Amino acid sequence: MSYAGPILLMALAGTLVGGSMSLRKNEKHAAAIVVAVLAAAAFLGGLYLIYG
């Protein structure tokens, strides 16, 4: 089984979490929530590919 896809999805999730925190710091709360939801989806997608 190749773990490249899930690892890349989880790395993308980490990058998106950082972007969400940066947006929140800059008072762009709606965009921060959208990016955080995308980060959660990417992370859960990676978990699904590993364990599903």
PDB file of N, CA, C and O in Angstrom:
ATOM      1  N   MET A   1       0.839  -1.183   0.000  1.00  0.00           N
ATOM      2  CA  MET A   1       0.000   0.000   0.000  1.00  0.00           C
ATOM      3  C   MET A   1       0.881   1.242   0.000  1.00  0.00           C
ATOM      4  O   MET A   1       1.862   1.319   0.740  1.00  0.00           O
ATOM      5  N   SER A   2       0.529   2.196  -0.821  1.00  0.00           N
ATOM      6  CA  SER A   2       1.287   3.436  -0.911  1.00  0.00           C
ATOM      7  C   SER A   2       0.694   4.480   0.029  1.00  0.00           C
ATOM      8  O   SER A   2      -0.512   4.726   0.025  1.00  0.00           O
ATOM      9  N   TYR A   3       1.551   5.080   0.825  1.00  0.00           N
ATOM     10  CA  TYR A   3       1.103   6.104   1.765  1.00  0.00           C
ATOM     11  C   TYR A   3       1.386   7.511   1.250  1.00  0.00           C
ATOM     12  O   TYR A   3       1.222   8.475   1.999  1.00  0.00           O
ATOM     13  N   ALA A   4       1.800   7.657   0.009  1.00  0.00           N
ATOM     14  CA  ALA A   4       2.147   8.974  -0.526  1.00  0.00           C
ATOM     15  C   ALA A   4       0.927   9.894  -0.578  1.00  0.00           C
ATOM     16  O   ALA A   4       1.010  11.055  -0.176  1.00  0.00           O
ATOM     17  N   GLY A   5      -0.192   9.390  -1.064  1.00  0.00           N
ATOM     18  CA  GLY A   5      -1.398  10.206  -1.155  1.00  0.00           C
ATOM     19  C   GLY A   5      -1.879  10.709   0.188  1.00  0.00           C
ATOM     20  O   GLY A   5      -2.096  11.909   0.353  1.00  0.00           O
ATOM     21  N   PRO A   6      -2.056   9.804   1.171  1.00  0.00           N
ATOM     22  CA  PRO A   6      -2.503  10.264   2.488  1.00  0.00           C
ATOM     23  C   PRO A   6      -1.525  11.223   3.163  1.00  0.00           C
ATOM     24  O   PRO A   6      -1.941  12.170   3.830  1.00  0.00           O
ATOM     25  N   ILE A   7      -0.238  10.980   2.991  1.00  0.00           N
ATOM     26  CA  ILE A   7       0.751  11.873   3.593  1.00  0.00           C
ATOM     27  C   ILE A   7       0.677  13.252   2.963  1.00  0.00           C
ATOM     28  O   ILE A   7       0.771  14.262   3.661  1.00  0.00           O
ATOM     29  N   LEU A   8       0.511  13.303   1.649  1.00  0.00           N
ATOM     30  CA  LEU A   8       0.373  14.598   0.979  1.00  0.00           C
ATOM     31  C   LEU A   8      -0.907  15.310   1.405  1.00  0.00           C
ATOM     32  O   LEU A   8      -0.902  16.528   1.583  1.00  0.00           O
ATOM     33  N   LEU A   9      -2.005  14.569   1.570  1.00  0.00           N
ATOM     34  CA  LEU A   9      -3.245  15.193   2.036  1.00  0.00           C
ATOM     35  C   LEU A   9      -3.079  15.760   3.444  1.00  0.00           C
ATOM     36  O   LEU A   9      -3.571  16.851   3.734  1.00  0.00           O
ATOM     37  N   MET A  10      -2.396  15.036   4.313  1.00  0.00           N
ATOM     38  CA  MET A  10      -2.204  15.523   5.679  1.00  0.00           C
ATOM     39  C   MET A  10      -1.237  16.704   5.714  1.00  0.00           C
ATOM     40  O   MET A  10      -1.388  17.597   6.548  1.00  0.00           O
ATOM     41  N   ALA A  11      -0.253  16.722   4.825  1.00  0.00           N
ATOM     42  CA  ALA A  11       0.634  17.883   4.726  1.00  0.00           C
ATOM     43  C   ALA A  11      -0.145  19.098   4.237  1.00  0.00           C
ATOM     44  O   ALA A  11       0.057  20.209   4.727  1.00  0.00           O
ATOM     45  N   LEU A  12      -1.031  18.885   3.274  1.00  0.00           N
ATOM     46  CA  LEU A  12      -1.889  19.968   2.794  1.00  0.00           C
ATOM     47  C   LEU A  12      -2.776  20.476   3.927  1.00  0.00           C
ATOM     48  O   LEU A  12      -2.991  21.681   4.061  1.00  0.00           O
ATOM     49  N   ALA A  13      -3.287  19.560   4.738  1.00  0.00           N
ATOM     50  CA  ALA A  13      -4.120  19.956   5.876  1.00  0.00           C
ATOM     51  C   ALA A  13      -3.332  20.836   6.840  1.00  0.00           C
ATOM     52  O   ALA A  13      -3.861  21.827   7.344  1.00  0.00           O
ATOM     53  N   GLY A  14      -2.086  20.490   7.101  1.00  0.00           N
ATOM     54  CA  GLY A  14      -1.257  21.309   7.981  1.00  0.00           C
ATOM     55  C   GLY A  14      -1.020  22.696   7.427  1.00  0.00           C
ATOM     56  O   GLY A  14      -1.048  23.681   8.166  1.00  0.00           O
ATOM     57  N   THR A  15      -0.787  22.775   6.136  1.00  0.00           N
ATOM     58  CA  THR A  15      -0.596  24.073   5.491  1.00  0.00           C
ATOM     59  C   THR A  15      -1.873  24.904   5.565  1.00  0.00           C
ATOM     60  O   THR A  15      -1.824  26.107   5.823  1.00  0.00           O
ATOM     61  N   LEU A  16      -3.009  24.262   5.340  1.00  0.00           N
ATOM     62  CA  LEU A  16      -4.282  24.967   5.410  1.00  0.00           C
ATOM     63  C   LEU A  16      -4.595  25.446   6.829  1.00  0.00           C
ATOM     64  O   LEU A  16      -5.165  26.523   7.005  1.00  0.00           O
ATOM     65  N   VAL A  17      -4.229  24.664   7.833  1.00  0.00           N
ATOM     66  CA  VAL A  17      -4.430  25.098   9.222  1.00  0.00           C
ATOM     67  C   VAL A  17      -3.608  26.353   9.495  1.00  0.00           C
ATOM     68  O   VAL A  17      -4.093  27.286  10.135  1.00  0.00           O
ATOM     69  N   GLY A  18      -2.379  26.381   9.020  1.00  0.00           N
ATOM     70  CA  GLY A  18      -1.550  27.577   9.174  1.00  0.00           C
ATOM     71  C   GLY A  18      -2.157  28.781   8.486  1.00  0.00           C
ATOM     72  O   GLY A  18      -2.141  29.886   9.028  1.00  0.00           O
ATOM     73  N   GLY A  19      -2.690  28.574   7.298  1.00  0.00           N
ATOM     74  CA  GLY A  19      -3.346  29.656   6.579  1.00  0.00           C
ATOM     75  C   GLY A  19      -4.587  30.133   7.296  1.00  0.00           C
ATOM     76  O   GLY A  19      -4.864  31.332   7.331  1.00  0.00           O
ATOM     77  N   SER A  20      -5.335  29.211   7.869  1.00  0.00           N
ATOM     78  CA  SER A  20      -6.528  29.581   8.616  1.00  0.00           C
ATOM     79  C   SER A  20      -6.184  30.413   9.841  1.00  0.00           C
ATOM     80  O   SER A  20      -6.869  31.388  10.148  1.00  0.00           O
ATOM     81  N   MET A  21      -5.133  30.032  10.533  1.00  0.00           N
ATOM     82  CA  MET A  21      -4.717  30.802  11.709  1.00  0.00           C
ATOM     83  C   MET A  21      -4.249  32.196  11.304  1.00  0.00           C
ATOM     84  O   MET A  21      -4.514  33.169  12.010  1.00  0.00           O
ATOM     85  N   SER A  22      -3.567  32.295  10.190  1.00  0.00           N
ATOM     86  CA  SER A  22      -3.121  33.595   9.690  1.00  0.00           C
ATOM     87  C   SER A  22      -4.313  34.472   9.308  1.00  0.00           C
ATOM     88  O   SER A  22      -4.329  35.667   9.604  1.00  0.00           O
ATOM     89  N   LEU A  23      -5.298  33.884   8.660  1.00  0.00           N
ATOM     90  CA  LEU A  23      -6.493  34.642   8.291  1.00  0.00           C
ATOM     91  C   LEU A  23      -7.250  35.115   9.532  1.00  0.00           C
ATOM     92  O   LEU A  23      -7.754  36.237   9.572  1.00  0.00           O
ATOM     93  N   ARG A  24      -7.322  34.249  10.538  1.00  0.00           N
ATOM     94  CA  ARG A  24      -8.018  34.625  11.769  1.00  0.00           C
ATOM     95  C   ARG A  24      -7.319  35.772  12.457  1.00  0.00           C
ATOM     96  O   ARG A  24      -7.961  36.670  13.002  1.00  0.00           O
ATOM     97  N   LYS A  25      -5.983  35.741  12.429  1.00  0.00           N
ATOM     98  CA  LYS A  25      -5.196  36.819  13.034  1.00  0.00           C
ATOM     99  C   LYS A  25      -5.432  38.140  12.308  1.00  0.00           C
ATOM    100  O   LYS A  25      -5.371  39.207  12.919  1.00  0.00           O
ATOM    101  N   ASN A  26      -5.700  38.070  11.012  1.00  0.00           N
ATOM    102  CA  ASN A  26      -5.931  39.274  10.212  1.00  0.00           C
ATOM    103  C   ASN A  26      -7.405  39.661  10.156  1.00  0.00           C
ATOM    104  O   ASN A  26      -7.815  40.416   9.274  1.00  0.00           O
ATOM    105  N   GLU A  27      -8.205  39.147  11.095  1.00  0.00           N
ATOM    106  CA  GLU A  27      -9.620  39.515  11.223  1.00  0.00           C
ATOM    107  C   GLU A  27     -10.472  39.091  10.026  1.00  0.00           C
ATOM    108  O   GLU A  27     -11.502  39.713   9.765  1.00  0.00           O
ATOM    109  N   LYS A  28     -10.081  38.073   9.310  1.00  0.00           N
ATOM    110  CA  LYS A  28     -10.875  37.553   8.197  1.00  0.00           C
ATOM    111  C   LYS A  28     -11.490  36.220   8.649  1.00  0.00           C
ATOM    112  O   LYS A  28     -11.072  35.142   8.227  1.00  0.00           O
ATOM    113  N   HIS A  29     -12.490  36.334   9.515  1.00  0.00           N
ATOM    114  CA  HIS A  29     -13.017  35.158  10.200  1.00  0.00           C
ATOM    115  C   HIS A  29     -13.774  34.208   9.273  1.00  0.00           C
ATOM    116  O   HIS A  29     -13.640  32.991   9.403  1.00  0.00           O
ATOM    117  N   ALA A  30     -14.560  34.739   8.347  1.00  0.00           N
ATOM    118  CA  ALA A  30     -15.319  33.860   7.451  1.00  0.00           C
ATOM    119  C   ALA A  30     -14.376  33.027   6.584  1.00  0.00           C
ATOM    120  O   ALA A  30     -14.582  31.825   6.416  1.00  0.00           O
ATOM    121  N   ALA A  31     -13.355  33.659   6.040  1.00  0.00           N
ATOM    122  CA  ALA A  31     -12.387  32.926   5.218  1.00  0.00           C
ATOM    123  C   ALA A  31     -11.612  31.916   6.063  1.00  0.00           C
ATOM    124  O   ALA A  31     -11.286  30.827   5.589  1.00  0.00           O
ATOM    125  N   ALA A  32     -11.320  32.275   7.306  1.00  0.00           N
ATOM    126  CA  ALA A  32     -10.592  31.358   8.195  1.00  0.00           C
ATOM    127  C   ALA A  32     -11.415  30.105   8.458  1.00  0.00           C
ATOM    128  O   ALA A  32     -10.869  29.003   8.508  1.00  0.00           O
ATOM    129  N   ILE A  33     -12.716  30.265   8.625  1.00  0.00           N
ATOM    130  CA  ILE A  33     -13.579  29.108   8.878  1.00  0.00           C
ATOM    131  C   ILE A  33     -13.625  28.204   7.647  1.00  0.00           C
ATOM    132  O   ILE A  33     -13.558  26.981   7.769  1.00  0.00           O
ATOM    133  N   VAL A  34     -13.740  28.800   6.474  1.00  0.00           N
ATOM    134  CA  VAL A  34     -13.785  28.015   5.233  1.00  0.00           C
ATOM    135  C   VAL A  34     -12.491  27.218   5.064  1.00  0.00           C
ATOM    136  O   VAL A  34     -12.531  26.030   4.742  1.00  0.00           O
ATOM    137  N   VAL A  35     -11.354  27.865   5.279  1.00  0.00           N
ATOM    138  CA  VAL A  35     -10.065  27.185   5.114  1.00  0.00           C
ATOM    139  C   VAL A  35      -9.898  26.102   6.180  1.00  0.00           C
ATOM    140  O   VAL A  35      -9.337  25.044   5.896  1.00  0.00           O
ATOM    141  N   ALA A  36     -10.377  26.350   7.399  1.00  0.00           N
ATOM    142  CA  ALA A  36     -10.288  25.336   8.451  1.00  0.00           C
ATOM    143  C   ALA A  36     -11.130  24.111   8.108  1.00  0.00           C
ATOM    144  O   ALA A  36     -10.723  22.983   8.383  1.00  0.00           O
ATOM    145  N   VAL A  37     -12.298  24.325   7.510  1.00  0.00           N
ATOM    146  CA  VAL A  37     -13.143  23.198   7.102  1.00  0.00           C
ATOM    147  C   VAL A  37     -12.455  22.397   5.995  1.00  0.00           C
ATOM    148  O   VAL A  37     -12.497  21.166   5.994  1.00  0.00           O
ATOM    149  N   LEU A  38     -11.828  23.094   5.063  1.00  0.00           N
ATOM    150  CA  LEU A  38     -11.076  22.397   4.012  1.00  0.00           C
ATOM    151  C   LEU A  38      -9.916  21.600   4.602  1.00  0.00           C
ATOM    152  O   LEU A  38      -9.628  20.491   4.154  1.00  0.00           O
ATOM    153  N   ALA A  39      -9.251  22.167   5.608  1.00  0.00           N
ATOM    154  CA  ALA A  39      -8.149  21.458   6.262  1.00  0.00           C
ATOM    155  C   ALA A  39      -8.650  20.190   6.942  1.00  0.00           C
ATOM    156  O   ALA A  39      -8.025  19.134   6.844  1.00  0.00           O
ATOM    157  N   ALA A  40      -9.774  20.300   7.627  1.00  0.00           N
ATOM    158  CA  ALA A  40     -10.341  19.120   8.288  1.00  0.00           C
ATOM    159  C   ALA A  40     -10.722  18.053   7.259  1.00  0.00           C
ATOM    160  O   ALA A  40     -10.503  16.863   7.485  1.00  0.00           O
ATOM    161  N   ALA A  41     -11.287  18.480   6.137  1.00  0.00           N
ATOM    162  CA  ALA A  41     -11.663  17.524   5.089  1.00  0.00           C
ATOM    163  C   ALA A  41     -10.429  16.831   4.516  1.00  0.00           C
ATOM    164  O   ALA A  41     -10.456  15.626   4.269  1.00  0.00           O
ATOM    165  N   ALA A  42      -9.355  17.581   4.304  1.00  0.00           N
ATOM    166  CA  ALA A  42      -8.127  16.980   3.773  1.00  0.00           C
ATOM    167  C   ALA A  42      -7.540  15.982   4.769  1.00  0.00           C
ATOM    168  O   ALA A  42      -7.084  14.907   4.381  1.00  0.00           O
ATOM    169  N   PHE A  43      -7.554  16.339   6.049  1.00  0.00           N
ATOM    170  CA  PHE A  43      -7.011  15.441   7.061  1.00  0.00           C
ATOM    171  C   PHE A  43      -7.845  14.160   7.163  1.00  0.00           C
ATOM    172  O   PHE A  43      -7.305  13.055   7.208  1.00  0.00           O
ATOM    173  N   LEU A  44      -9.168  14.329   7.199  1.00  0.00           N
ATOM    174  CA  LEU A  44     -10.033  13.155   7.270  1.00  0.00           C
ATOM    175  C   LEU A  44      -9.942  12.304   6.010  1.00  0.00           C
ATOM    176  O   LEU A  44     -10.060  11.080   6.078  1.00  0.00           O
ATOM    177  N   GLY A  45      -9.731  12.943   4.859  1.00  0.00           N
ATOM    178  CA  GLY A  45      -9.521  12.193   3.629  1.00  0.00           C
ATOM    179  C   GLY A  45      -8.257  11.340   3.703  1.00  0.00           C
ATOM    180  O   GLY A  45      -8.242  10.192   3.258  1.00  0.00           O
ATOM    181  N   GLY A  46      -7.205  11.912   4.265  1.00  0.00           N
ATOM    182  CA  GLY A  46      -5.971  11.136   4.444  1.00  0.00           C
ATOM    183  C   GLY A  46      -6.170   9.954   5.377  1.00  0.00           C
ATOM    184  O   GLY A  46      -5.678   8.857   5.111  1.00  0.00           O
ATOM    185  N   LEU A  47      -6.892  10.177   6.471  1.00  0.00           N
ATOM    186  CA  LEU A  47      -7.179   9.062   7.390  1.00  0.00           C
ATOM    187  C   LEU A  47      -8.016   7.989   6.713  1.00  0.00           C
ATOM    188  O   LEU A  47      -7.791   6.796   6.913  1.00  0.00           O
ATOM    189  N   TYR A  48      -8.985   8.421   5.910  1.00  0.00           N
ATOM    190  CA  TYR A  48      -9.829   7.463   5.204  1.00  0.00           C
ATOM    191  C   TYR A  48      -8.996   6.608   4.244  1.00  0.00           C
ATOM    192  O   TYR A  48      -9.196   5.398   4.144  1.00  0.00           O
ATOM    193  N   LEU A  49      -8.067   7.249   3.544  1.00  0.00           N
ATOM    194  CA  LEU A  49      -7.245   6.497   2.598  1.00  0.00           C
ATOM    195  C   LEU A  49      -6.332   5.492   3.302  1.00  0.00           C
ATOM    196  O   LEU A  49      -6.015   4.441   2.745  1.00  0.00           O
ATOM    197  N   ILE A  50      -5.913   5.815   4.522  1.00  0.00           N
ATOM    198  CA  ILE A  50      -5.047   4.893   5.259  1.00  0.00           C
ATOM    199  C   ILE A  50      -5.859   3.754   5.859  1.00  0.00           C
ATOM    200  O   ILE A  50      -5.514   2.585   5.685  1.00  0.00           O
ATOM    201  N   TYR A  51      -6.938   4.088   6.564  1.00  0.00           N
ATOM    202  CA  TYR A  51      -7.677   3.082   7.342  1.00  0.00           C
ATOM    203  C   TYR A  51      -8.930   2.561   6.653  1.00  0.00           C
ATOM    204  O   TYR A  51      -9.494   1.549   7.067  1.00  0.00           O
ATOM    205  N   GLY A  52      -9.369   3.250   5.602  1.00  0.00           N
ATOM    206  CA  GLY A  52     -10.640   2.862   4.980  1.00  0.00           C
ATOM    207  C   GLY A  52     -10.536   1.748   3.995  1.00  0.00           C
ATOM    208  O   GLY A  52     -11.542   1.342   3.413  1.00  0.00           O
TER     209      GLY A  52
END
